[in-house]
Amino acid sequence: MTSGSSTAYFVRSSEAILNRFRSLHQAEYIILFTPVVPHPAGTELRLDMDPFEPLGRSLSRRHSRIRHVPYVPSRGLTQTHLDFLRSAGSVIMVVCAMEYLSSQDMYGYSDQTQFAQDITRQIEQDRSLVSVPILLLLITNSQGNLLHQDGVKDFPAVISCTDYTPAALEEVARVMFGG
């Protein structure tokens, strides 16, 4: 499922996950977990706006119940994240491994992937969440792209994108929903 000219594409997924995600009941929530990271260079966003808010808005044009919950990579999973997770009909986790962030430990790729693994483990251990589809959005533009993809090999549904500008995040939402 690769879109050749697109900036966003599925690295891997299963039809079952995509069908479940794309057919969520209107009352189900999509929980969007995003890392606290600086805005991309040359952003058109106001500096007081979360850089992933455009993703939440793009998703909400396709499914009305989105809960955007940021996480601090170095702090990891908190009780607040667990509280939001309990209402999940689907979960989207963002891991941002842009080249200019890799030199700054507080935005660490390993902390972000650990957060995603912790969320996944919580879903697997909670019987009420067993049917919740999990999508991981990997944002990477570095030469380590293949290493980053290998680092999330345990996730069954991975979408990759080369940037997190509003236009790129709109493309991500389009690809996620198959349209």
C-alpha positions in Angstrom: 0.0 0.0 0.0 2.5 2.6 -1.1 1.6 5.9 -2.7 4.5 6.7 -5.0 4.3 10.5 -5.4 2.8 11.1 -2.0 4.7 12.4 1.1 2.6 10.0 3.2 2.3 6.3 2.7 1.7 3.0 4.5 4.9 1.2 5.3 2.7 -1.8 6.3 -0.8 -2.5 7.5 -3.5 -5.1 7.4 -6.9 -4.9 5.8 -8.4 -5.8 9.2 -6.9 -2.9 10.9 -7.7 -0.4 8.1 -11.3 -1.7 7.8 -11.8 -1.4 11.5 -10.3 2.1 11.6 -12.1 3.4 8.5 -15.5 2.0 9.8 -15.4 3.5 13.3 -18.9 4.2 14.7 -19.6 7.9 14.9 -19.7 7.6 18.7 -16.2 6.1 19.0 -13.2 8.3 19.7 -9.9 8.4 17.9 -7.2 9.2 20.5 -4.3 11.0 18.9 -1.1 10.9 20.9 1.5 13.4 19.7 5.0 14.2 21.0 5.8 17.7 22.3 8.3 18.9 19.7 9.2 22.3 18.2 7.4 23.5 15.1 8.9 22.5 11.8 11.3 25.1 10.2 9.5 27.8 8.2 6.1 26.9 9.8 3.0 28.9 8.9 1.5 28.0 12.2 1.2 30.4 15.1 3.8 29.6 17.7 1.2 29.2 20.4 -0.4 26.3 18.4 0.6 22.7 18.8 2.4 21.6 15.6 0.1 18.5 15.3 -3.2 20.5 15.7 -3.6 20.5 11.9 -3.5 16.7 11.9 -6.3 16.6 14.5 -8.3 19.1 12.4 -7.8 17.0 9.3 -8.8 13.9 11.0 -11.9 15.6 12.4 -13.1 16.4 8.9 -13.3 12.6 8.4 -14.4 11.5 11.9 -16.0 13.9 14.3 -14.7 12.5 17.6 -10.9 13.2 18.0 -9.1 13.6 21.3 -5.7 15.1 20.8 -3.4 14.3 23.7 0.2 15.4 23.7 3.0 13.6 25.5 6.4 14.6 26.6 8.8 12.0 25.3 11.2 12.1 28.3 8.3 11.7 30.8 6.5 8.9 29.0 3.1 7.4 29.8 1.2 9.2 32.5 -2.2 8.7 34.2 -3.7 11.3 31.9 -2.8 9.2 28.9 -4.3 6.1 30.5 -7.5 8.0 31.3 -7.9 9.1 27.6 -7.0 5.6 26.4 -10.0 4.1 28.2 -12.3 5.9 25.8 -10.5 4.8 22.6 -12.2 3.4 19.6 -8.9 3.8 17.8 -5.5 5.1 18.6 -3.0 7.0 16.4 0.4 7.5 17.9 2.9 9.9 16.4 6.7 9.4 16.5 8.6 12.3 15.1 12.2 11.5 14.2 13.1 14.5 12.1 16.9 14.9 11.5 17.1 18.3 13.3 15.4 16.7 16.4 17.7 13.7 16.6 20.5 15.8 18.1 18.2 17.0 20.9 17.8 14.2 23.5 14.6 15.6 25.0 12.8 14.8 21.8 14.4 11.4 21.6 13.2 8.8 19.1 13.8 6.0 21.6 11.6 7.8 24.2 8.9 8.2 21.6 8.9 4.6 20.5 8.9 3.5 24.2 5.8 5.6 24.7 4.1 3.9 21.7 5.1 0.5 23.0 3.7 1.3 26.4 0.4 2.4 24.9 0.3 -0.7 22.8 0.9 -2.9 25.9 -1.9 -1.1 27.8 -4.3 -1.9 24.9 -3.2 -5.5 24.7 -3.7 -6.0 28.5 -7.2 -4.4 28.7 -9.9 -6.7 27.4 -12.2 -3.7 26.7 -9.7 -2.4 24.2 -9.0 -5.6 22.4 -10.6 -4.5 19.1 -9.0 -1.0 19.1 -7.0 -0.5 15.9 -3.6 1.1 16.5 -1.9 3.2 13.8 1.6 4.6 14.2 2.6 7.7 12.2 6.4 7.8 11.8 7.6 11.3 10.7 11.2 11.1 9.5 13.3 12.8 6.9 16.7 11.6 7.9 19.1 9.2 6.4 18.1 6.9 9.2 14.6 6.4 7.7 15.1 2.7 7.3 16.5 2.4 10.8 13.5 4.3 12.1 11.1 2.0 10.2 13.0 -1.0 11.6 12.6 0.5 15.1 8.8 0.3 14.8 8.7 -3.1 13.2 6.5 -4.5 16.0 3.7 -2.2 15.1 1.3 -3.8 12.5 0.1 -0.5 11.0 2.8 2.1 10.2 2.4 5.2 8.1 5.4 7.2 7.2 5.6 10.9 6.3 8.6 13.1 5.5 7.4 16.3 7.3 4.8 17.6 9.7 3.7 20.8 8.0 -0.1 21.3 7.8 -0.1 20.2 4.1 1.8 17.0 5.0 -0.5 16.2 7.9 -3.5 16.7 5.7 -2.1 14.2 3.3 -1.5 11.8 6.3 -5.2 12.0 7.2 -6.2 11.4 3.6 -4.0 8.3 3.4 -5.3 7.0 6.7 -8.9 7.2 5.6 -8.2 5.9 2.1 -9.3 8.9 0.2 
